[in-house]
Amino acid sequence: MYLLKNVTKSYDQSKRRVTALSDVTLEIPTGQMVAIQGPTGGGKSTLLQMLGALERPTSGTVSLGDAELSSMADARLAGIRAKEIGFVFQGFNLIPTLTAQENVETALAPMRLSATERASRARKALESVGLGDRGNHRPAELSGGQQQRVAIARAIVKNPAVLLADEPTGNLDEETRDEIMELLEGLWRDQGLTLILVTHDSAVAKRAQRRLHIKQGKVTEKK
């Protein structure tokens, strides 16, 4: 479970102080699927970065289960990111010189597994996203939808408890968008993930159990 208490995040931008999150208190139960919507610059990505332990709040606390992330030492925080949290982004962020399987294996590097174990887990992750026969293809040889599937496989190969997705369908056409969302929903159900996604697309957001709206750093529930 995520628990945010009175979280504020401010930073300096062009000689002025900007508040990206303002006194946010929020609870996200384990296993919930949540969509976060709101205008550009409203704080969506900053909130996701807090949940992903990529940013620390200026004030307030962020907890994942029993772990209080906001005051945790950097090394332990990196360990939680490496093992507990998977990330999927709009720009697939694949390494162009590596094959699909090698891209997936990169997520396992911090876990100090044998080469055989890394390869086996990467193959299974690719199979789970429907790309068992594309492991030797490089990103340029794959469609946009297939590249996003590789990115999802890379995010889930370490068996995380949480999957965070920032505009995961933003670069895809409508048909491919629906395919990717069906894949994410299937993984969420089958693996018991907590799935939190940022999206501008109402069709994507409506598929979530819960919808949050963030504007000027304030979070509200959307019915």
N, C-alpha and C positions, 0 to 999 in steps of 0.2 A: 504494500500500500504506500502511495505517496501522501505526504502531508506537508503542505506549505503553510507557514504561520507568519503573517504580517510581512511578507516578502516585498521589499523595495529594491529596485536596481536602477542606479543612476550612473551616468558617465558624462564626460566632457566631449562636446562635439562643436567644432568651429567656434571656440571661445565662449560657448554657452553650456549650461548644465541641462542635460536631457534626462528625464525620468521615463524609462522604458516600462517598468512595472511599479505600481503604486499600491502598497499595503495589501498585497494579495494573500488571502487565506483560502486554501483549497485542499480538498481531500479527494483522492482518486483510488478507489478500492482495487485490490489485486484482481486481475482478470477482466477489467472493464475495457471497453472500446470507446474512446473519446475523440471527438473531432473538435478542433480549435479553429474558429473563424474570426475575421475582423479585418479592418482596413489596413493597407500597407502602412508600416510604421507604428501600428497600434500596440506592438509588444508580443506578437505571436511567436516569432523566432526566439526572442529573448526568453520567453516562458519555456519553450522547448529546450533551450540550452541549459536552463536551470534544472529541468527534469533530467537532462542527460549528464549532469555534473560537469558541464563544459564551462559554466560561469558560476561565480559565487555571488550571492546577493550582497547589496550594500548594507542592508539590515534585514532582520528576520531569519527564519530557518527553513531548510529544505531537508526532509527526511524520506528515505526509501526503506521501508520496513523498520528495523531497529537502528539503521545507520543514519546518523545525522550528517548529511553531505556538506553542508555549508561551512562547517568548522573542521572538516577532516583533513588530515595531512595529504599532500599532493600524491605521494606514492600509493597510499591506500585508495585514494580517489581514482587514480589511474587503473588500479586493479578492479574496482567495481565497474568502471566503464568497459574494461576489457572482457569481463566475465558475465556481467548482469544485464548490460544494456546494448541492444542492437540499434544501429542507425541506418536510415534510408533517406536519400536526398533527391531533390528534383533533378539535379545534374548528376548522373549515375556515379561519377567519381571512380570509374574503373581505370586501371593502369593499362594504357594502350598496347604496351609491349608484352603484356602477360596474357596467357590464355584465360578462358572463363574459370577453369579449375584453379589455376594459379592465383587469380584474383580472389577467389573464395578462400583459398588457403592463407592469404595474408592476414585474415582476421584471427587465425589460430596461432600466429607467431608468438604472442606473449604467453601462450599456454605451455610452451616447451614440450610439445608432443613429438613423437617420432615422425619421420617423413611418411612412413606407411600409414600411421594413424591420421595424419593431416590429409593425406590423399583420400583415404577411405571416407572421412567425414565430409570432405568437400564434394565427393561424388554423390553421397547420399543427399546433401543439401541441394545440389543441382537437380537431382531426380525429384526432390520434393517440390520444386518450382517448375517442373516440366521440361527441364533442359538436360536430362541425362545423356543425350546424344550430342551435346554441344560443348562438352568440356574442353576440347582442343581448339575451339574457335577463339580468335581474338575479338575484342570489342568492335572493331571496324567491320567484321564479318557478320555481325548480329544486328537485328533491327532494334529500334528504340525500346520496344516492349521486351525484347529478349535481354537487352542490356539491363533494364530495370529488374528483370527476374534474377539475373546474376547478382545484382546489388542486393536484392532481398536474400538470396542464398548466402551471400557473404555476411549479412546481418544476423541470420539465424543459425549459422553453422556452429556457433559456440553455445547454442542452447540458452539464450538469454531469457530472463524473466520478463523483460520489458522490451518492446519494439517501438522506437520513436521514428516517425516518418514526416519529413518536411516537404510538403507539396509533392508527394510521390507520383502523382499522375499529371503534374503540371506540364510536362513536355510530350504528352501522349495524346493521340486522337481519341475520340469518344469510345470507339469500339475497344481499343487497347486499354483505355482507362478502366472500362468495366471489367475486362479480363484481369487486370492487376488488382483491382479491388476485390474481386472474387477470390483471387489467390490469397491476399492479405487476410480476408475474413476467414478463409479455410484454415490458414495457419493459426490465426487467433483462436478459433474454436478447438482445433485439434491439439494445440500445444499449450493451451491455457495461458497465453500471453496477456500481458497488459499492453494494449495497442493504443497509442496516442498519436494522432496525425493532425498536422496543420494543413488546411486547404482553403483555397478561394472558391472551390467548386461545391455548390449546394447539393448537387447530385451525389457527390462523395460524402459530404457531411451527413446527409440524411440516412446513410447506412449505419452510422454509429449508434451505440446505445445512448450516448449522452453527447450533447453539443454545448460547447462553451463559446462565448463571444468576448473578445478582448478589444477594448478601444481606449486609447490614451492611458494604457497601463492598467486599466480596471477590468476585472473579469466578472462576467455575469453568466448565469445559466440561460440557455436558449431553448425554448419549448418547441 
